[in-house]
């Protein structure tokens, strides 16, 4: 029964998400004009209109409404400009080759302005490829270009109209997705309490989930605080969503908090029932957080909530009993850490209850909450300046290297298609465009998924067409595949290619039933040729390795954690009343941790792992633990007055000394820097346990940087 509930919840998560919403919007934006053209027998002449709508819709990724509007306008302009120039050059091979080179290089460089601009460039390249082959006997390219413009304008107006009808929908979905990702992170952290847990696998899973949740949180922050209308909207709905997000930021910090050495915890308590009970409690906490996220993502208020207080109370009794019956005090540090974790779980549960009350609009909301302006200051913006592209004209720039790589691959694909008279030149080039990405690891993964998705999709499409002869049934399947494909575009590339292949083959079956088998064969061959070319280019033409990025990521991580520790210690000592600097330092540390983990995951998938991969792995794990212990430092519920001034100063000075030496060793690049004399003794007061763990972790990081 539980399995059935899990499946039901997964379906609910997906069908209420922004990805499903995007898939339905794109499908409706393309199918509405398609049915109109079919009804009037204009489909052949109106294909450019549908392309214009489709290739603008694919740039309409979630984000602030003015960013979406500007992105769609840029896509319309670039698509039209590209179609006109390709139309003028058609029939003149040297001109076409020159345009392929120029467009491939320029459009691939647009990624310097961010993911949305990169998508605009990629889809403009797709328009170029489709227009390389004439689709009419007469070449009215100006009319076709006008239709591409019209299709783009149609979709943009359609999308903006939907936004005006439900302006809060995207924000609800983004906040809900943020909370669901946090629930997955809590599950990953709960894996450390699972009896006989594999520490390495648990840390790798934790890093993956932390990268994801921090990235989603950053996207949600941008969506909320760059939408001017949303920020100044005085309605209760707007302010409640704002407070849900602001509380979720603090909730994430509590979930990031660490209180123990998990290896020691497993060693000390593996024979007890405590770890199993803690694991079950963390899973319940994650399930409840996920339920809240799904409810907010669905746009509904929450009226039923799981009460976790009995579970937390029983765990407290179990810890007390185990301490009382312990034969020695070796397990006391682990029990103390569990007690702090339990206290933290209680705080998380209370904060989750606040989210529930916000969803019901039952909490009085401050119209001028300073936290709103505080978080708003932390949102970075990317300005569109030509100077940015100019600065990237260097082999040191990953975007420049990618532009050269893509251009070379496109020229190779074009030459191979002409030389071997392949049926669809544009499909070979389209495969290259969609597979090649700036980083090798991403290109390799996409290449595998592209081939597997195309083969599987072709097989499924053949079976569907063979066994289903009813036209209405095939049309329904086509629409479902469109929705599923475009819903999975940004989260599962294999699924996107699978459904895309099915609906394209069914479409061509309708257009030309006699030739669709030949089309499948040609598509498979063209995809294979494009994949091979893309794979060779990614591997050998100015590849960008995650290893090359690791050193700078490590430096940024160390500096960010240092700043975060200073801000946290000041906050703990009540030396500052303004929390802005602390929250900014916390955000920068999380961003640095995301980048470090992401680069490390890419490095692991590369064909030639770095010789220093072991110390790098140790550095990444230690940085994750350090970040969590610094987060826990400000949640410690003791007064700093109970600690002697000398003890506090001695240990904080030692921590900063370790930070300084580690940063110098990473920056020097020429071996270890001579370290100043270490303090000979440290306070052993129980109230300094958290600070002592921070010291030990920073010391470990300093030793790792020495080895590296």
ABEGO torsion letter per residue (X at the ends): XAAAAAAAAAAAAAAABAAAAAAAAAAAAAAAAAAAAAAAGAAAAAAAAAAAAAAAAAABBBEBAAAAAAAAAAAAAAAAAAAAAAAAABGBAAAAAAAAAAAAAAAAAAAAAEAAAAAAAAAAAAAAAAAABBABABBBAAAAAAAAAAAAAAAAAAAAAAAAABAAAAAAAAAAAAAAAAAAAAAAAAAAABBGBBAAAAAAAAAAAAAAAAAAAAAAAAAAAABAAAAABABAAAAAAAAAAAAAAAAAAAAABBABBAAAAAAAAAABAAAAAAAAAAAAAAAAAAAAAAAAAAGBBBABBBBAAAAAAAAAAAAAAAAAABABAAAAAAAAAAAAAAAAAAAAAAAAAAAAAAAAGABBBBAABAAAAAAAAABBBBBBBAAAAAAABBAABAAAAAAAAAAAAAAAAAAAAAAAGBABAAAAAAAAAAABBABAAAAAAAAAAAAAAAAAAAAAAAAAAAABABAAAAAAAAAAAAAAAAAAAAABAAAAAAAAAAAAAAAAAAABAAAAAAAAAAAAAAAAAAAAAAAAAAAABGBBBAAAAAAAAAAAAAAAAAAAAAAAAAAAAGABABAAAAAAAAAAAAAAAAAAAAAAAAAAABABBBAAAAAAAAAAAAAAAAAAAAAAAAABBBBAAABBAAAAAAAAAAAAAAAAAAAAAAAAGAEBBBBBBBBABBBABAAAAAAAAAAAAAAAAAAAAAAX
